[in-house]
Amino acid sequence: MAAAPILSVLVVDDYPDTAHSLAELVRLSGHRARVAHTGAEALRLAGRSAPDVVILDVDLPDADGYAVVERLRALPGCRPLFVVVTGLQNTEGRSRVAGIDHHFLKPADPAALMGLIGECAGSLVAPAD
C-alpha cells in the first residue's frame, strides 16, 4: 500500500497565534503549511503554488473569506479542500452555499481538523495495481 502524500496546506487567519498554531499542527501531522493573514496574501501564496487544503477564517481584515474562496477557485489548477474555521455564529448555511467542504466554529477541535487533513491525504493515494 502506498503512503499518503504530503499535502500543502494554506492557513488563512488574521490572528497570528491562531494561524501559526494551526500551521504547526499541520506540520506535526507531516504536511507542509504556509500562513497568510489577509485575503490578498492568501491569493498571492496560492497563485505561486496551489494548496491541497485551505483552512481559513471568513472574517478577514481586507476581504470576506467567502470572496477569497471564490477567487481561489478561479485560479488555474487550484482545487483545494476548503475548511472554514470561524468564530462567527450562524454561518454554516453561507458556507454550504459557498461550496465550503467543512465548517468548524472556533475553538475547533485540533484532532478533528487533523483527522480531516489525514482523510484528504488518504483519498489522494493512488490504488495499488
C-alpha positions as CSV (number, residue, x, y, z in Angstrom):
1,M,0.0,0.0,0.0
2,A,1.3,3.4,-1.0
3,A,1.9,6.0,1.7
4,A,-0.4,9.0,1.9
5,P,1.1,12.1,0.2
6,I,2.4,15.1,2.0
7,L,-0.2,17.9,1.5
8,S,0.3,21.6,1.0
9,V,-2.0,23.4,3.5
10,L,-2.7,27.1,3.4
11,V,-3.8,28.5,6.7
12,V,-5.5,31.9,6.5
13,D,-6.3,33.8,9.7
14,D,-5.7,37.4,10.7
15,Y,-4.8,36.3,14.3
16,P,-1.1,35.3,14.2
17,D,-1.4,33.0,17.2
18,T,-4.3,31.1,15.7
19,A,-2.7,30.9,12.2
20,H,0.7,29.8,13.5
21,S,-0.8,27.3,15.9
22,L,-2.8,25.7,13.1
23,A,0.2,25.7,10.8
24,E,2.3,23.9,13.5
25,L,-0.4,21.3,13.9
26,V,-0.3,20.7,10.2
27,R,3.4,20.4,10.2
28,L,3.4,18.0,13.2
29,S,1.0,15.8,11.1
30,G,3.6,15.6,8.4
31,H,2.3,18.1,5.9
32,R,3.6,21.4,4.6
33,A,1.9,24.6,5.9
34,R,2.0,28.2,4.7
35,V,0.4,31.1,6.6
36,A,-1.5,34.1,5.3
37,H,-3.0,36.8,7.5
38,T,-5.1,38.5,4.8
39,G,-7.1,37.6,1.8
40,A,-4.6,39.3,-0.6
41,E,-1.7,37.3,1.0
42,A,-3.7,34.1,0.6
43,L,-4.3,34.8,-3.1
44,R,-0.7,35.6,-3.7
45,L,0.6,32.4,-2.0
46,A,-2.0,30.2,-3.7
47,G,-1.1,31.8,-7.1
48,R,2.5,30.8,-6.6
49,S,1.7,27.2,-5.7
50,A,-1.8,25.8,-5.4
51,P,-2.6,24.3,-2.0
52,D,-4.2,20.9,-1.5
53,V,-6.2,22.2,1.6
54,V,-7.2,25.8,2.6
55,I,-8.1,26.3,6.2
56,L,-9.5,29.8,6.6
57,D,-11.4,32.2,8.7
58,V,-14.1,34.1,6.9
59,D,-13.7,37.3,8.9
60,L,-10.5,38.8,7.4
61,P,-9.4,42.4,7.7
62,D,-9.2,43.0,3.9
63,A,-11.8,40.7,2.5
64,D,-14.8,38.5,3.1
65,G,-13.4,34.9,3.4
66,Y,-16.1,33.6,1.1
67,A,-15.0,36.1,-1.6
68,V,-11.4,34.8,-1.1
69,V,-12.7,31.2,-1.7
70,E,-14.4,32.3,-4.9
71,R,-11.2,34.0,-6.1
72,L,-9.1,31.0,-5.1
73,R,-11.4,28.7,-7.2
74,A,-10.8,30.9,-10.2
75,L,-7.0,30.3,-10.1
76,P,-5.8,27.8,-12.7
77,G,-5.1,24.4,-11.1
78,C,-6.4,25.5,-7.7
79,R,-8.9,22.9,-6.5
80,P,-8.3,22.5,-2.8
81,L,-10.4,21.2,0.0
82,F,-11.9,24.2,1.7
83,V,-12.2,24.2,5.5
84,V,-13.7,27.2,7.3
85,V,-12.7,27.8,10.9
86,T,-14.5,30.8,12.3
87,G,-15.8,32.5,15.4
88,L,-18.8,33.9,13.6
89,Q,-22.0,32.2,14.6
90,N,-24.7,31.2,12.2
91,T,-22.5,31.0,9.1
92,E,-22.8,27.3,8.4
93,G,-25.6,27.9,5.8
94,R,-23.5,30.5,4.0
95,S,-20.5,28.1,4.0
96,R,-22.7,25.4,2.4
97,V,-24.0,27.8,-0.3
98,A,-20.4,28.9,-1.0
99,G,-19.4,25.3,-1.5
100,I,-17.2,25.1,1.5
101,D,-16.3,21.4,2.2
102,H,-16.2,21.6,6.0
103,H,-17.2,24.2,8.6
104,F,-15.9,24.5,12.2
105,L,-16.6,27.0,14.9
106,K,-13.7,28.3,17.0
107,P,-12.2,26.9,19.0
108,A,-12.0,24.0,16.5
109,D,-11.1,20.5,17.8
110,P,-7.5,20.0,16.6
111,A,-7.9,16.3,16.3
112,A,-10.9,16.7,14.1
113,L,-9.1,19.1,11.8
114,M,-6.0,16.9,11.5
115,G,-8.2,13.9,11.0
116,L,-9.9,15.7,8.1
117,I,-6.5,16.5,6.6
118,G,-5.4,12.9,7.0
119,E,-8.6,11.7,5.2
120,C,-7.8,14.1,2.4
121,A,-4.3,12.8,2.1
122,G,-5.6,9.2,2.2
123,S,-8.0,9.9,-0.6
124,L,-5.2,11.1,-2.8
125,V,-3.3,7.8,-2.6
126,A,-3.4,6.0,-6.0
127,P,-4.9,2.5,-5.7
128,A,-2.3,-0.3,-6.0
129,D,-2.1,-2.1,-9.3
